[in-house]
Every structure is written in structure tokens, then in C-alpha cells.
Amino acid sequence: MGLSTHILDLVTGMPAKGVKVSLSIDGEPAGESVTNDDGRCTDLLGARPLKAGVYRLVFHAGDYLGRSDEPPFFDVIPIDFTVTDTERHYHVPLLLSPFGYSTYRGS
């Protein structure tokens, strides 16, 4: 099916737009995107099909979070997950704040 992600800024309650997101599959670079106005990346795989393997999304959050005089606490946030069922869609959201983050398996 496919792979998507989005980022929600927990401080503002709004989508985090303009964040670079990199994708690797089984340790090999596989794509890159930037979150849109809705904080989403839907084109990380491009036209490639989803395949089984170990995936890593890397959220380059430093530029987004570094909006003050201090450097951001989080610069790069990696999330590793395993794709086993290529017939399902994998949605991996990031809930982000300057000093914490969480993720979950979305739908």
C-alpha cells in the first residue's frame, strides 16, 4: 500500500510545516521530503511499492525547533520500524515539542 507521516507541533496544536524528513530502508537511503502545510509527507516512497524490511524515518527537527536564541534540544529524531505486511498502509506520526516527542502506529 504505502507509507506516510505527519508532524503535529504540541505547543501550537498546529501541523509542523517545512520539516525535512529522510527515509531509509534496510540501511539504504530511499527518499526525502518536506512536510507540507498540513505537516504531512505522503511522497516518501515516490512511485516505488512498499516492501518488507526495516525502515527509518529521520525527522530533521532542529531548524523547526530552533526558532529562539538557544539551539534546539532535539536536532534529528530517528524512528525505526519494521514493515511486514506490504498490503497495509503504514502511517507513522510524530508529536513534537521542544523538549519531548512521541510516535505511534497510525492508520
N, C-alpha and C positions, 0 to 999 in steps of 0.2 A: 504494500500500500504506500506508505510514505513516512516522512519524518518532519516534524515541525517543532517550534519552540516559541515562547514569548517571555518577555520580562515585564514584571509589574513592580514599579517603584512603591515600596510600602510607606515611604514618608509622604509622598504626594497623593498616593492612591491612583496614580495615572500610569499609563504604559511608559516604559523607558525606550525612547526612540533614539536612533543613531548609535546603538551599541554594536560593535563588531563581534561576530560570532564565527568561530572556526570549527570545522568538523574533521575528524579523522576516523578511519575505520581500520581496525586491526593494526593500528600504529602508522598508517599511511595517510597523508593529507588527502582530504576528499571534497572539501568545499569551504566556502566562506561567504558570509552575507552580512548585512547590517539591518538591525531592526527597523521596521517601518514606523509610520505614525501611530500604529496600534501596538507597537512594541513586539511585533511578530517577525519571524523568519520562516518562510514557507518554501524557500527555494534552495535549501542547503544541498540537496541531492541532485539538483538540476533535473535532467531527463533520465538519470540512472535509476534503476529499480532498487528497492530496499533489499539488502542481502543479510544473511545471518552473520553475526560477528560481534566484536567488542567495539563500541562506538564511544567517542569522546567529543563532547561539546565544550569548547573553551569560550567563555564569555569575557571579553576584554573590557571590563567594567571600570577600569581606572580613570579613563578620560571622562566617563559619565559621572562617576562619583567624586572626582577631583575638582569640584566646582567652587571650592573655597580656598583659603590661603594655605591650608595644610594638605599634604599628599594624602591620597586615599588609603584607607586601611586595607581594602581589597583592591588589587590591581587586576589579577587574572583569576577567574574561577573556573576550574575544570569539573565537568560532571561526566563520569564514566557509567555506561550502562550496556547491557547485553541484549541484542536483538536475536530472538529465537524463532518467532513466528512472522514470516515475511508477508503473510496475508492480513496482518493487522497494521493499523496506523500507530506510530509511536509519537506522542506529544510530551515534551519534557520542558515544563515551565520553570522559570526562576523567579522567586520572590526576593527582592533585593532591597537592602537598606545600607547605610554607610558602615554599619558595624555588625551586620549579620545577613545571612541568606538561607533560603531553604528551597527545596525542589521536591517534585513528586511525579509519579507517572500519571499524566493527564489523559484525556480522551480526545 
